[in-house]
Amino acid sequence: MPLELIFSWLLTKIAVDGDIEPVISYKEGVKLRFLFLDLLVAKQYILSSQPNKLLFLMSFIKDLLNPNVYDRIISKDDPEFTFTRYLKKLSLKAMNYIRHKIR
């Protein structure tokens, strides 16, 4: 379930039922990967003038191949939410690109 929906559900539950039981047990060290956004960030980092690009790439590839890093690319429960988010980001990038070219 997308994080935004979990918080919305929790807020609604608190509003309707009052306080809820706190969750005090969770897995430490769990990593999530948002592959599309991670690839965009990696591209920007590699094309930038930032130092230690090799270390960054090695760390990125290590996480990419790590089976304990979970993908959060598309939620099967709510694919429309995921696609809408990415389309919105892409359309903003396209609008900025067009504005830059018009100037």
C-alpha positions as CSV (number, residue, x, y, z in Angstrom):
1,M,0.0,0.0,0.0
2,P,1.4,3.4,-0.9
3,L,2.7,5.4,2.1
4,E,0.3,8.3,1.4
5,L,-2.7,5.9,1.6
6,I,-1.4,4.5,4.9
7,F,-1.2,7.9,6.5
8,S,-4.6,8.9,5.1
9,W,-6.1,5.7,6.5
10,L,-4.4,6.3,9.9
11,L,-5.7,9.9,10.0
12,T,-9.2,8.7,9.2
13,K,-9.1,5.9,11.8
14,I,-7.9,8.4,14.5
15,A,-10.6,10.8,13.6
16,V,-13.3,8.2,13.7
17,D,-12.1,5.8,16.4
18,G,-9.9,8.0,18.5
19,D,-6.4,6.9,19.5
20,I,-4.9,3.8,17.9
21,E,-2.5,1.2,19.3
22,P,1.1,2.3,18.6
23,V,3.3,0.0,16.5
24,I,6.5,-0.7,18.3
25,S,7.8,-3.6,16.3
26,Y,9.2,-3.1,12.9
27,K,12.0,-4.4,10.8
28,E,15.2,-2.4,11.0
29,G,17.3,-1.8,8.0
30,V,14.5,-2.2,5.4
31,K,15.3,-0.3,2.3
32,L,12.8,0.7,-0.4
33,R,13.8,1.6,-4.0
34,F,11.8,3.9,-6.2
35,L,13.6,2.8,-9.4
36,F,12.3,5.4,-11.8
37,L,13.2,8.3,-9.4
38,D,16.5,6.6,-8.4
39,L,17.5,6.4,-12.0
40,L,16.8,10.1,-12.6
41,V,18.8,11.0,-9.5
42,A,21.7,8.8,-10.6
43,K,21.7,10.4,-14.1
44,Q,21.7,13.9,-12.6
45,Y,24.5,12.9,-10.2
46,I,26.7,11.4,-12.9
47,L,26.2,14.4,-15.2
48,S,26.9,16.9,-12.4
49,S,30.3,18.0,-11.2
50,Q,29.9,16.1,-7.9
51,P,33.0,14.3,-6.6
52,N,33.2,10.5,-6.0
53,K,31.0,9.4,-8.9
54,L,32.6,6.0,-8.9
55,L,31.7,5.5,-5.2
56,F,28.2,6.7,-5.9
57,L,27.8,4.3,-8.8
58,M,29.2,1.3,-6.8
59,S,26.7,2.0,-4.0
60,F,23.9,2.5,-6.4
61,I,24.6,-0.8,-8.2
62,K,25.0,-2.6,-4.9
63,D,21.6,-1.5,-3.8
64,L,20.1,-2.2,-7.2
65,L,21.3,-5.8,-7.1
66,N,20.5,-6.3,-3.4
67,P,17.5,-8.7,-3.0
68,N,16.8,-7.2,0.4
69,V,16.0,-3.8,-1.1
70,Y,12.3,-3.8,-2.0
71,D,11.0,-2.2,-5.1
72,R,8.2,0.4,-4.8
73,I,7.8,1.0,-8.5
74,I,4.2,0.3,-9.0
75,S,1.6,-0.7,-6.4
76,K,-0.6,-3.4,-7.8
77,D,-3.3,-2.1,-5.4
78,D,-3.2,1.4,-6.9
79,P,-1.4,1.7,-10.2
80,E,-3.3,4.8,-11.2
81,F,-1.8,6.7,-8.2
82,T,1.8,5.7,-9.3
83,F,1.3,6.4,-13.0
84,T,-0.3,9.8,-12.2
85,R,2.6,10.8,-10.0
86,Y,5.2,10.0,-12.7
87,L,3.2,11.5,-15.5
88,K,2.8,14.7,-13.5
89,K,6.6,14.9,-12.9
90,L,7.3,14.2,-16.6
91,S,4.8,16.9,-17.8
92,L,6.4,19.4,-15.4
93,K,9.8,18.6,-16.9
94,A,8.5,18.9,-20.4
95,M,6.9,22.3,-19.6
96,N,10.1,23.6,-18.1
97,Y,12.1,22.3,-21.2
98,I,9.7,24.1,-23.5
99,R,9.8,27.3,-21.5
100,H,13.6,27.1,-21.6
101,K,13.7,26.6,-25.4
102,I,11.2,29.5,-26.0
103,R,13.4,32.1,-24.2
